[in-house]
């Protein structure tokens, strides 16, 4: 009984701490000018970076896991949602009911996620090669991720990629070409493995 009471007390403390962290994240988002919908959840500190002239909008009921043990397979960094100062007036649009675990989304131009997108632990989504001043860096290109897409742990989505609705990207995949709807794709580089039944 004593252990049960101790466990309950610990649960209450963690719940209150997570609520406080959630409020801090909302304050941070507001300070950066990030638009966040209703009933979003934060575990740990999510980092927002939005430069003037850029936009970040997040839908309703999204979840951001940024603490190392908030995901049972572990995450190695907090969620980071950032736009870069560039001539492209970067925009990030995130739909409703999306989940992120140590996910980094960095936009120079335009990144859009649909509804019900699951981003596994330590996923990365970027529309640029970065270091635009370097002659080896190409021009940023839009990234579009459809509805009900699942990105497996450690997946990296590079510039110019579109992922169609309902597709699943396997763990540790490097996605440098577009992936159609309703498929399982994996690998480095990521390729279609098989089609999924249409639901």
Residue pairs with C-beta under 8 A, 6 or more apart in sequence:
18 42
18 43
21 42
21 43
21 44
21 45
22 41
22 42
24 45
25 42
25 45
25 46
25 64
26 36
26 40
26 42
28 45
28 46
28 47
28 48
29 36
29 48
29 58
32 48
32 49
32 50
32 56
33 50
33 56
34 48
34 50
34 56
34 57
34 58
34 81
35 55
35 56
35 57
35 58
36 58
36 62
37 58
37 59
37 60
37 61
37 62
37 96
38 60
38 61
39 60
39 61
40 58
40 60
40 61
40 62
40 63
40 64
41 61
41 62
41 63
41 64
42 63
42 64
42 66
43 63
43 64
43 65
43 66
43 67
43 70
44 64
44 65
44 66
44 67
44 70
44 78
45 66
45 78
46 64
46 66
46 78
46 79
46 80
46 81
47 66
47 78
47 79
47 80
47 81
47 82
48 56
48 81
48 82
49 80
49 81
49 82
49 83
50 56
50 82
50 83
51 83
51 84
51 85
51 90
52 85
53 85
53 89
54 83
54 84
54 85
54 89
54 90
54 91
54 107
55 83
55 89
55 90
55 91
55 92
55 93
56 81
56 83
56 91
56 92
57 91
57 92
57 93
57 94
58 81
58 94
59 94
59 95
59 96
59 97
59 98
59 115
60 96
60 97
61 96
61 97
62 94
62 96
62 97
62 98
62 99
62 100
63 98
63 99
63 100
64 79
64 100
64 103
65 71
65 75
65 79
65 99
65 100
65 101
65 102
66 75
66 77
66 78
66 79
66 102
67 75
67 78
68 74
68 75
68 76
70 101
71 101
71 102
71 121
73 121
73 153
74 121
75 101
75 102
75 121
75 122
76 102
76 121
76 122
77 102
77 104
77 122
78 102
79 100
79 101
79 102
79 103
79 104
80 103
80 104
80 105
80 106
81 92
81 104
81 105
82 104
82 105
82 106
82 107
83 90
83 91
83 92
83 106
83 107
83 108
84 90
84 106
84 107
84 108
84 128
86 108
86 109
86 128
86 132
86 140
88 108
88 109
88 110
88 140
90 107
90 108
90 109
90 110
91 107
91 109
91 110
91 111
92 105
92 107
92 110
92 111
92 112
93 111
93 112
93 113
94 105
94 113
94 117
95 113
95 114
95 115
95 116
95 117
95 147
96 115
96 116
97 115
97 116
98 113
98 115
98 116
98 117
98 118
98 119
99 117
99 118
99 119
100 119
100 123
101 119
101 120
101 121
101 122
101 123
102 121
102 122
102 123
103 119
103 122
103 123
103 124
103 125
104 123
104 124
104 125
104 126
105 111
105 124
105 125
105 126
106 124
106 125
106 126
106 127
106 128
106 130
107 126
107 127
107 128
108 127
108 128
108 130
108 132
108 140
109 127
109 128
109 140
109 141
109 142
110 127
110 142
110 143
111 125
111 126
111 127
111 142
111 143
111 145
112 142
112 143
112 144
112 145
113 125
113 145
113 149
114 145
114 146
114 147
114 148
114 149
114 165
115 147
115 148
116 147
116 148
117 145
117 147
117 148
117 149
117 150
117 151
118 149
118 150
118 151
119 125
119 151
119 155
120 150
120 151
120 152
120 153
120 154
120 155
120 171
121 153
121 154
122 153
122 154
123 151
123 152
123 153
123 154
123 155
123 156
123 157
124 155
124 156
124 157
125 143
125 145
125 151
125 156
125 157
126 143
126 156
126 157
126 158
126 159
127 140
127 141
127 142
127 143
127 159
127 160
128 137
128 140
128 141
128 159
129 136
129 137
129 138
129 140
129 159
130 137
131 137
132 140
138 159
140 159
141 159
141 160
142 159
142 160
143 157
143 158
143 159
143 160
143 161
143 162
144 161
144 162
144 163
145 151
145 157
145 162
145 163
146 162
146 163
146 164
146 165
146 166
146 167
146 181
147 165
147 166
148 165
148 166
149 163
149 164
149 165
149 166
149 167
149 168
149 169
150 167
150 168
150 169
151 157
151 169
152 168
152 169
152 170
152 171
152 172
152 173
152 186
153 171
153 172
154 171
154 172
155 169
155 170
155 171
155 172
155 173
155 174
155 175
156 173
156 174
156 175
157 163
157 169
157 175
158 174
158 175
158 176
160 176
160 178
161 175
161 176
161 177
161 178
161 179
162 178
162 179
163 169
163 175
163 178
163 179
164 179
164 180
164 181
164 182
164 183
165 181
165 182
166 181
166 182
166 196
166 199
167 179
167 180
167 181
167 182
167 183
167 184
167 185
167 196
168 183
168 184
168 185
168 196
169 175
169 179
169 185
169 186
169 190
170 184
170 185
170 186
170 187
170 190
170 193
171 186
172 186
172 188
173 185
173 186
173 187
173 188
173 190
174 187
174 188
174 189
174 190
175 185
175 189
175 190
176 189
176 190
177 189
177 190
179 185
179 190
179 192
180 192
182 195
182 196
182 197
182 198
183 192
183 193
183 194
183 195
183 196
184 192
184 193
184 194
184 195
184 196
185 191
185 192
185 193
186 193
187 193
